[in-house]
Amino acid sequence: MVEFRPFTPESARFLGEELARHHNLKLGRRELSFLLEILGGDASRLAMELEKLALFAGMVGLGAMNRACLRRGIGGNRAALRRLRLNVVTEIVLAVGVIVAVGYLGLTPPSVNE
């Protein structure tokens, strides 16, 4: 087993900011600090949690778009109905991604930080 030294609070915050930017997530300092506190600065768990947040944000965004835009125009509009079906399938795929990420995180042993 390979052990790595734990991140300093500054390097963990920097990693969190970079990962959030990579996933197009807008996290405030307060939210990121809370997440880092819960995870103890564990980089792999931080990456998984931000990935799950990105997948969940995508699901919520598609759901909001379906409700706001597509729902109004469906009455007989085949293009809108096709778009709605595509969005629902995409939401299902994202939900499966969240479930897989949660399952993987549940099977991953915690890192050893001393």
Buried (B, 14 or more C-beta within 10 A) or exposed (E): EEEEEBBEEEEBBEBBBEBBEEBEBEBEEEBBBEBBEEBBBBBEBBBBBBBBBBBBBBBEEBEEBBEEEBEEEBEEEEEBBEBBEEBBEEBEEBBEBBEEBEEEBEEEEEBEEE
